[in-house]
């Protein structure tokens, strides 16, 4: 019966059946990949993030002398921030470990890191640029001041906006590191050699870029079930 049936197929029909089989197989393969991406990949990603967090805890505890509960509460804020943005938790925790090891107070480091991410977002840049920015600003913080070489890297990443320069300058004036008019947006780079943009200036300036995010986090924590987008809408005019 099969031989009889086979003789009735033309070459074109056989090609058609083969094509349908390939399409079916491809659809099944795509379906498997989709299910995996919606289940296994998400679980794996979450587990990797948890592993990154765990690896950073001991370093930060040693550098700050704070309890595991306290350190976890700080990392939870960064994890929430990375979930709500496109910026990497690994980059943030790595930077936090280095910054605290360099003597930075963790209470100031969290908003500083979030501020770096927000400054990157303000410039319209993504995760890869943020990785470069946080690496170079991390280096500057560790040596005690914003160096021209590291700032050049921030410029190459496209994050050195006029707004960021103005924020750093205004902070320097407010903290008494420079006098009003000593540094302008145009002369910013050429004045860094005097080391006026020190750790305190960096902490405060980038901390200002994190104020809104911190307010959103505070509102979300105060209202269980509230989405970050809802908190942003509620705080938009404030």
C-alpha positions, -999 to +999 in steps of 0.1 A: +000+000+000+029+024+008+045+016-025+013+023-043+009+056-024+045+066-030+041+063-068+013+089-068+036+116-053+053+139-078+088+153-072+072+187-064+049+172-038+078+154-022+096+187-020+065+203-005+062+176+022+099+179+030+096+217+034+066+213+057+086+188+078+114+213+081+091+241+090+074+219+116+108+209+131+120+245+131+087+256+148+092+229+175+128+240+180+118+276+183+091+266+207+116+248+229+140+278+229+111+301+238+100+279+267+136+277+278+141+315+276+109+320+297+118+294+323+153+279+326+172+309+313+154+332+337+161+309+367+197+306+356+200+344+353+185+349+387+208+323+402+239+339+386+228+373+400+225+358+435+259+342+432+274+376+422+258+392+453+270+364+476+306+368+463+306+405+470+292+403+506+324+391+523+346+417+506+322+445+516+319+431+552+357+430+556+360+466+542+332+481+562+329+460+594+292+459+589+270+429+595+258+405+568+222+418+573+233+454+568+254+446+538+226+426+522+202+455+527+225+477+507+230+451+479+192+446+478+189+483+468+214+479+440+197+447+429+163+465+427+180+493+408+195+469+383+162+451+378+145+484+371+172+496+346+194+481+319+225+484+340+245+454+353+244+443+389+278+427+384+294+460+375+277+477+405+287+451+431+323+449+417+326+487+420+310+488+454+336+462+467+365+483+453+351+516+465+345+504+500+379+487+501+394+521+491+378+536+522+345+548+509+315+548+533+290+524+519+261+547+527+276+572+502+288+546+477+253+532+469+239+565+458+272+573+440+269+541+419+232+547+412+241+583+403+267+571+378+241+549+361+216+578+360+242+601+346+249+575+319+212+572+312+208+610+311+235+610+283+214+584+264+239+556+268+235+519+277+250+492+298+283+489+279+290+526+284+281+524+320+306+496+325+333+518+311+322+548+332+320+530+365+354+513+359+372+546+353+354+567+380+361+538+403+398+542+395+397+579+402+379+575+435+405+550+446+433+574+440+414+603+457+404+626+429+389+627+394+419+624+370+420+638+335+428+604+321+397+588+336+376+617+326+388+613+290+374+578+291+341+591+304+341+615+274+349+587+250+319+568+264+297+598+255+287+604+291+305+637+299+274+659+293+273+696+301+248+688+328+272+664+346+301+689+344+278+716+358+267+693+386+303+685+396+313+722+393+284+734+415+292+707+440+329+718+441+318+754+447+293+744+474+319+723+492+345+751+490+369+732+468+368+760+441+354+795+439+324+803+417+337+811+382+371+794+386+359+764+366+334+764+337+319+737+315+344+747+288+375+746+311+364+716+331+389+691+318+419+715+319+414+722+356+412+686+368+450+686+373+445+708+404+427+678+420+397+699+431+372+672+421+382+650+450+363+620+467+339+643+485+330+661+453+325+629+434+303+613+462+281+644+465+278+652+428+268+617+417+247+613+448+225+641+435+219+621+403+206+593+425+181+614+446+151+606+425+158+569+423+162+568+460+129+585+465+113+560+441+128+531+461+116+546+494+080+549+481+080+514+466+092+500+500+065+520+518+037+507+496+040+469+491+029+459+456+035+494+441+055+493+408+085+516+402+067+531+373+037+541+396+061+556+421+078+576+393+044+590+382+036+599+418+069+617+423+071+633+388+061+668+398+083+667+430 
